[in-house]
Amino acid sequence: MSRHHGKRIWIIGASSGIGAALAKELASEGATLILSARRKDKLDTIANALDGDMHMVHPLDVSDRDAFLRSVEEIGPIDSVIYLAAIYTPNVRQLDDVKKSIEINLFGAFTCVEAVRGHFATQKKGQIVLCASVAGYRGLPNAQPYCATKAALINYAESLKVELEPDNIDVKIICPGFVKTELTAKNDFAMPMMITAQSAAHAISRGLARNIFEIHFPKRFTFIMKALRIMPNWLFFAISRKMRR
């Protein structure tokens, strides 16, 4: 029996990158999927290529709170929601871009949780999965506000984990290293130990079924990044200065 057979899973941010690859992975494992993003044409193409025939396309702008909250009623019962929606712009300097990053990367995740937690509490089970990044472990130069929003997501998921346990709601956080996607294609620097979106999707699929809080990959890179979290500040800043451009 496949580990996700019979599960109904809502993937938000499914039109490209990790989200599209994860849709393919979970469908091959027997899950029925609801695919959300702004680009309906992309979602239709992905849905038509998936194993199984009960999948649903539900276009959604995650910055539209009211539409987000209505979506749960329109979609119906689900076992898991995976929030992958994110934007990234290197070297952000304009406040409008900062605001947009916060709206999509962070506030959208808060709205997602608000939308599903009552539903999961009523059915007395559920799973909420948020996607942060190893960039959220510590503040890195030239990466604001991406680092800040991802750090906030890690903190948010940690607080939700214990808060929602009494309702049998499993909370997980995904912290990828460098994954080859449209977002990382914007970078103009070397990205060590980069993996494909397909490899990332396989790691996430395994992690969803395990009794763990954090799904991080590739391990050979994420453990190096985790070391930054416990470094004394003087050493971290010395290393960080070498990254500064």
C-alpha angles and dihedrals in degrees: 000000000000114000094241099036112144095008119132107216129185114210114194112197095030101143098091146352119016093355094057092044091048091052090056092046096049093044089054087053092057102263124142109226140209108202120204135181135113096266107078094179091058092046092050091052092050094045093050090055097051128105110253130033107238098079121128132214114213114175112213139174103212091205089064102086096186093050089048093053092048091051096075091059092047094047098045129205118002134177098205141013122203116195109204100149112128144144128209131190119175119232096008113196104158117089091217088061091048091052092049091051091052092048094052104030100038115010090045089057091051090050091048091054091046089052097052108028095080091048091050093046090053093050089041095230141061146126129241117193122186125188119225125153142232082257085075094061092082137351110274125195120258092015105094130160092014093065092047095052093046092049088051091051091054090051091045093051091048091055093045093050095071096030094059099038093093088062091051091248113150114214122197136175125210117212111182127185118215112331123181104249141125089276098054090044086073092066121100097195136078113279110203123218094004115182133196124262087246091058090048091050091051091052092049093048091054093045094051090063096046130087094247135114103212125048106195131168155224088024095204088062102033093055089055089051091047088058088064089063093062098038118112111255096249091058095043093051091048089056093041092055089061089059093051115110 
